Amino acid sequence: MELAVLLALLGAARALSTCRSLDLEAARRKRIEAVRGQILSKLRLAAPPGDPPPRPPLPDDVRALYNSTRELLRQRARLRPPEDPDEYYAKELHRFPMEPPGEGEFWGGGGHTR
Ligand SMILES: *[C@@H]1O[C@H](CO)[C@@H](O)[C@H](O)[C@H]1NC(C)=O
């Protein structure tokens, strides 16, 4: 008996949440439509524009300049080693002044321990 009530409640809750997510999705679509309409009206267009007309090909000299620039950049990239991000930023160096260990001290290799 209790189980039946629980199952019924669960079912109702699931139906409610499904309904809610459908509502949210519909609201989202409506909002997108509204924004699209606003953009079109700002542009004084009744409908989204179609594809732009095909562009004429680039003049040969422009194309040659583009090609040579690209080739130059490729050569430079080949000559230069890849940039290491660690090399790009300034580094903080820590310097520890050290004195050579004296006779019989820790590093001194005397064969005895203290
Ligand atoms: C530029 O390079 C393309 C291929 O990358 C080539 O088809 C074209 O003929 C070149 N144009 C000129 C002007 O060098």
The ligand as an SDF file (V2000), in Angstrom:
LIG
                    3D

 14 14  0  0  0  0  0  0  0  0999 V2000
   50.1590   30.1800  -54.9340 C   0  0  0  0  0  0  0  0  0  0  0  0
   50.1690   28.8800  -54.3960 O   0  0  0  0  0  0  0  0  0  0  0  0
   49.1560   28.0300  -54.8980 C   0  0  0  0  0  0  0  0  0  0  0  0
   49.2550   26.7030  -54.1710 C   0  0  0  0  0  0  0  0  0  0  0  0
   49.5330   26.8760  -52.8340 O   0  0  0  0  0  0  0  0  0  0  0  0
   49.3160   27.8530  -56.3940 C   0  0  0  0  0  0  0  0  0  0  0  0
   48.2630   27.0530  -56.8800 O   0  0  0  0  0  0  0  0  0  0  0  0
   49.2880   29.1960  -57.0830 C   0  0  0  0  0  0  0  0  0  0  0  0
   49.5660   29.0400  -58.4620 O   0  0  0  0  0  0  0  0  0  0  0  0
   50.3070   30.1250  -56.4720 C   0  0  0  0  0  0  0  0  0  0  0  0
   50.1320   31.4380  -57.0690 N   0  0  0  0  0  0  0  0  0  0  0  0
   51.1330   32.2310  -57.3980 C   0  0  0  0  0  0  0  0  0  0  0  0
   50.7570   33.5140  -58.0540 C   0  0  0  0  0  0  0  0  0  0  0  0
   52.2780   31.9370  -57.1570 O   0  0  0  0  0  0  0  0  0  0  0  0
  1  2  1  0
  1 10  1  0
  2  3  1  0
  3  4  1  0
  3  6  1  0
  4  5  1  0
  6  7  1  0
  6  8  1  0
  8  9  1  0
  8 10  1  0
 10 11  1  0
 11 12  1  0
 12 13  1  0
 12 14  2  0
M  END
$$$$
